[in-house]
Amino acid sequence: MYSKEVIVRNKTGIHARPATMFVKMASSFTSDISIEKDGKQANCKSLINILSMGITKDCKIKISADGFDEEKAVSELVKMVEAKFGEA
């Protein structure tokens, strides 16, 4: 199991477009990947689960993965969040 915390800095948090990007990237890895906010946990490969988390700007989230490519999965997803999902 590998995990890392990151703060969501883009204006709108993880709404529909960023969530879709997040799920697409998470689904490209074989590891089981989850996201945690305020003690609530969700599967990163499910759009509905991600959207139901209500992740807004300045929320601290923890991304965890368990499996063959766990470190790469967490690192790439954290990079995406830190890059504000490509927000200009």
Z-matrix of the N, CA and C atoms (Angstrom, degrees):
N
C 1 1.460
C 2 1.525 1 108.03
N 3 1.306 2 115.53 1 132.48
C 4 1.465 3 122.50 2 178.89
C 5 1.520 4 107.37 3 -131.87
N 6 1.327 5 117.70 4 135.94
C 7 1.465 6 119.19 5 179.28
C 8 1.524 7 110.56 6 -147.20
N 9 1.331 8 113.97 7 160.41
C 10 1.452 9 121.20 8 -179.49
C 11 1.523 10 108.64 9 -152.28
N 12 1.334 11 116.20 10 144.20
C 13 1.460 12 120.86 11 176.92
C 14 1.520 13 109.80 12 -98.00
N 15 1.323 14 115.53 13 148.00
C 16 1.463 15 121.68 14 179.37
C 17 1.526 16 108.00 15 -150.75
N 18 1.322 17 116.12 16 150.89
C 19 1.467 18 120.93 17 177.58
C 20 1.520 19 108.96 18 -103.22
N 21 1.326 20 116.06 19 130.56
C 22 1.466 21 122.18 20 -179.83
C 23 1.523 22 107.68 21 -77.07
N 24 1.340 23 117.19 22 120.30
C 25 1.461 24 121.62 23 -174.31
C 26 1.529 25 114.52 24 -111.70
N 27 1.337 26 118.23 25 -10.50
C 28 1.465 27 117.60 26 -179.89
C 29 1.524 28 110.28 27 -71.39
N 30 1.339 29 115.87 28 152.53
C 31 1.474 30 122.85 29 -171.91
C 32 1.521 31 114.85 30 -51.83
N 33 1.325 32 116.23 31 -43.46
C 34 1.461 33 119.94 32 -170.87
C 35 1.526 34 113.67 33 -100.69
N 36 1.324 35 117.73 34 4.59
C 37 1.460 36 119.64 35 -178.33
C 38 1.523 37 110.52 36 70.20
N 39 1.313 38 116.04 37 -153.63
C 40 1.466 39 119.69 38 -179.48
C 41 1.526 40 107.82 39 -100.42
N 42 1.340 41 115.07 40 84.47
C 43 1.466 42 122.24 41 176.81
C 44 1.526 43 107.56 42 -97.94
N 45 1.309 44 118.64 43 -158.89
C 46 1.469 45 122.58 44 -170.80
C 47 1.534 46 115.07 45 -55.26
N 48 1.332 47 118.47 46 -54.26
C 49 1.473 48 119.64 47 -176.37
C 50 1.529 49 112.27 48 -65.54
N 51 1.347 50 118.99 49 -52.25
C 52 1.462 51 118.12 50 178.24
C 53 1.532 52 112.95 51 -62.23
N 54 1.323 53 116.60 52 -36.53
C 55 1.468 54 119.59 53 179.40
C 56 1.524 55 110.88 54 -63.39
N 57 1.333 56 116.40 55 -39.63
C 58 1.467 57 120.38 56 178.09
C 59 1.524 58 110.17 57 -63.36
N 60 1.326 59 117.06 58 -43.61
C 61 1.468 60 121.38 59 177.69
C 62 1.533 61 110.28 60 -62.03
N 63 1.314 62 116.24 61 -42.59
C 64 1.456 63 122.80 62 -178.36
C 65 1.533 64 110.89 63 -62.60
N 66 1.328 65 116.01 64 -48.02
C 67 1.463 66 121.47 65 -179.49
C 68 1.534 67 110.70 66 -64.51
N 69 1.327 68 116.37 67 -40.92
C 70 1.470 69 120.20 68 179.57
C 71 1.531 70 110.37 69 -61.04
N 72 1.330 71 117.00 70 -44.87
C 73 1.459 72 119.40 71 179.38
C 74 1.528 73 110.79 72 -67.55
N 75 1.331 74 117.45 73 -44.65
C 76 1.465 75 120.80 74 -179.67
C 77 1.524 76 110.87 75 -59.45
N 78 1.324 77 116.60 76 -38.06
C 79 1.468 78 121.37 77 -178.62
C 80 1.526 79 112.83 78 -69.56
N 81 1.330 80 116.81 79 -15.17
C 82 1.470 81 119.45 80 179.86
C 83 1.530 82 111.83 81 -80.56
N 84 1.327 83 117.64 82 -6.41
C 85 1.466 84 122.20 83 179.10
C 86 1.523 85 110.42 84 -105.79
N 87 1.334 86 116.09 85 152.99
C 88 1.461 87 120.02 86 -178.96
C 89 1.530 88 112.40 87 -84.35
N 90 1.317 89 117.33 88 -22.15
C 91 1.464 90 121.68 89 -178.26
C 92 1.527 91 112.06 90 -64.85
N 93 1.327 92 115.56 91 155.61
C 94 1.462 93 121.27 92 169.73
C 95 1.521 94 105.75 93 -78.39
N 96 1.329 95 117.14 94 126.85
C 97 1.460 96 121.12 95 -175.22
C 98 1.523 97 109.16 96 -125.64
N 99 1.340 98 114.87 97 134.77
C 100 1.461 99 119.02 98 178.81
C 101 1.530 100 109.89 99 -133.03
N 102 1.322 101 113.79 100 160.88
C 103 1.452 102 121.45 101 178.22
C 104 1.520 103 106.94 102 -125.48
N 105 1.329 104 116.15 103 141.04
C 106 1.465 105 120.31 104 -178.32
C 107 1.527 106 110.19 105 -129.11
N 108 1.325 107 115.32 106 136.07
C 109 1.467 108 122.55 107 176.60
C 110 1.525 109 107.53 108 -143.63
N 111 1.306 110 115.97 109 126.45
C 112 1.477 111 121.65 110 178.26
C 113 1.533 112 112.75 111 51.33
N 114 1.320 113 116.90 112 41.11
C 115 1.457 114 121.30 113 178.35
C 116 1.513 115 115.14 114 79.55
N 117 1.338 116 117.15 115 -4.99
C 118 1.465 117 122.20 116 178.21
C 119 1.521 118 108.51 117 -95.53
N 120 1.318 119 117.20 118 137.91
C 121 1.459 120 121.48 119 -176.56
C 122 1.524 121 110.94 120 -122.90
N 123 1.356 122 115.86 121 146.04
C 124 1.464 123 120.44 122 179.72
C 125 1.527 124 109.89 123 -143.26
N 126 1.315 125 114.69 124 154.19
C 127 1.465 126 122.49 125 175.76
C 128 1.524 127 109.13 126 -74.06
N 129 1.323 128 117.14 127 125.29
C 130 1.472 129 121.53 128 -177.73
C 131 1.524 130 113.32 129 -73.13
N 132 1.306 131 117.62 130 -8.21
C 133 1.460 132 120.09 131 -178.69
C 134 1.530 133 111.45 132 -97.89
N 135 1.337 134 116.35 133 8.45
C 136 1.464 135 121.98 134 -179.71
C 137 1.522 136 110.24 135 -120.71
N 138 1.322 137 116.67 136 115.73
C 139 1.457 138 121.97 137 -179.39
C 140 1.534 139 111.33 138 -59.39
N 141 1.301 140 116.97 139 -45.04
C 142 1.467 141 120.96 140 -178.97
C 143 1.532 142 110.59 141 -62.15
N 144 1.327 143 116.78 142 -41.58
C 145 1.468 144 119.93 143 178.65
C 146 1.521 145 111.34 144 -62.93
N 147 1.335 146 116.99 145 -42.75
C 148 1.469 147 121.04 146 -179.86
C 149 1.531 148 109.94 147 -64.38
N 150 1.328 149 117.05 148 -48.16
C 151 1.466 150 120.50 149 -179.14
C 152 1.529 151 111.83 150 -62.26
N 153 1.324 152 117.21 151 -34.92
C 154 1.467 153 120.92 152 -178.26
C 155 1.532 154 112.53 153 -70.14
N 156 1.319 155 117.53 154 -13.01
C 157 1.471 156 120.94 155 179.19
C 158 1.527 157 112.13 156 -72.16
N 159 1.331 158 118.13 157 -23.15
C 160 1.467 159 121.17 158 179.90
C 161 1.517 160 112.77 159 63.74
N 162 1.313 161 116.66 160 47.01
C 163 1.466 162 121.50 161 -176.78
C 164 1.526 163 109.50 162 -83.23
N 165 1.336 164 115.35 163 115.60
C 166 1.454 165 121.57 164 -178.19
C 167 1.535 166 110.62 165 -110.78
N 168 1.323 167 115.28 166 176.53
C 169 1.469 168 120.76 167 178.94
C 170 1.533 169 109.58 168 -56.00
N 171 1.316 170 115.21 169 139.99
C 172 1.463 171 124.76 170 177.67
C 173 1.532 172 114.80 171 72.73
N 174 1.330 173 117.68 172 10.33
C 175 1.467 174 120.83 173 173.35
C 176 1.524 175 109.01 174 -75.83
N 177 1.334 176 115.67 175 140.72
C 178 1.457 177 120.24 176 172.59
C 179 1.528 178 107.26 177 -93.61
N 180 1.321 179 115.99 178 127.17
C 181 1.464 180 120.80 179 178.64
C 182 1.529 181 109.10 180 -123.50
N 183 1.312 182 114.85 181 156.86
C 184 1.461 183 120.78 182 175.13
C 185 1.517 184 107.65 183 -119.52
N 186 1.324 185 115.33 184 125.55
C 187 1.467 186 121.23 185 178.00
C 188 1.521 187 106.84 186 -104.97
N 189 1.329 188 116.58 187 126.34
C 190 1.467 189 122.34 188 -179.04
C 191 1.516 190 110.33 189 -126.91
N 192 1.323 191 114.88 190 146.85
C 193 1.458 192 119.73 191 177.47
C 194 1.524 193 109.18 192 -140.62
N 195 1.311 194 114.92 193 150.03
C 196 1.455 195 121.43 194 178.33
C 197 1.524 196 107.77 195 -138.30
N 198 1.325 197 115.73 196 116.09
C 199 1.456 198 119.07 197 179.50
C 200 1.519 199 111.94 198 151.79
N 201 1.307 200 114.46 199 -171.26
C 202 1.465 201 123.26 200 -174.28
C 203 1.529 202 113.30 201 -55.09
N 204 1.329 203 117.84 202 -44.45
C 205 1.469 204 121.84 203 -175.03
C 206 1.535 205 112.18 204 -112.14
N 207 1.340 206 116.22 205 32.98
C 208 1.461 207 121.41 206 -173.00
C 209 1.532 208 114.07 207 -58.78
N 210 1.333 209 118.01 208 -44.69
C 211 1.470 210 119.68 209 -177.92
C 212 1.520 211 111.58 210 -66.36
N 213 1.320 212 116.98 211 -43.14
C 214 1.468 213 121.02 212 179.21
C 215 1.528 214 109.90 213 -64.21
N 216 1.327 215 117.12 214 -42.65
C 217 1.469 216 121.38 215 -179.68
C 218 1.526 217 110.90 216 -59.59
N 219 1.315 218 117.00 217 -50.70
C 220 1.464 219 120.60 218 -178.94
C 221 1.521 220 110.41 219 -63.52
N 222 1.321 221 117.07 220 -44.68
C 223 1.469 222 120.89 221 -179.00
C 224 1.523 223 111.94 222 -60.07
N 225 1.321 224 117.28 223 -44.42
C 226 1.470 225 120.92 224 -178.62
C 227 1.531 226 111.46 225 -67.94
N 228 1.319 227 117.13 226 -39.93
C 229 1.465 228 120.21 227 179.05
C 230 1.534 229 111.08 228 -68.56
N 231 1.322 230 116.98 229 -38.63
C 232 1.469 231 120.50 230 177.23
C 233 1.530 232 109.37 231 -64.19
N 234 1.330 233 116.98 232 -42.43
C 235 1.477 234 120.38 233 177.58
C 236 1.522 235 110.85 234 -58.15
N 237 1.328 236 116.71 235 -41.70
C 238 1.461 237 121.02 236 -179.98
C 239 1.535 238 110.41 237 -62.07
N 240 1.321 239 116.50 238 -43.92
C 241 1.472 240 120.57 239 179.86
C 242 1.529 241 109.66 240 -65.86
N 243 1.337 242 116.76 241 -44.28
C 244 1.467 243 120.77 242 -179.20
C 245 1.526 244 111.57 243 -64.27
N 246 1.330 245 117.37 244 -30.14
C 247 1.462 246 121.96 245 178.56
C 248 1.534 247 111.33 246 -84.00
N 249 1.325 248 116.16 247 10.39
C 250 1.474 249 123.02 248 178.62
C 251 1.527 250 112.49 249 56.26
N 252 1.331 251 116.89 250 34.28
C 253 1.460 252 123.02 251 177.49
C 254 1.532 253 111.55 252 56.07
N 255 1.328 254 116.18 253 30.90
C 256 1.465 255 120.60 254 178.60
C 257 1.524 256 114.58 255 77.84
N 258 1.328 257 115.56 256 12.56
C 259 1.473 258 120.68 257 179.79
C 260 1.520 259 109.79 258 -62.37
N 261 1.311 260 116.53 259 135.82
C 262 1.464 261 120.77 260 -177.90
C 263 1.514 262 111.59 261 -76.38
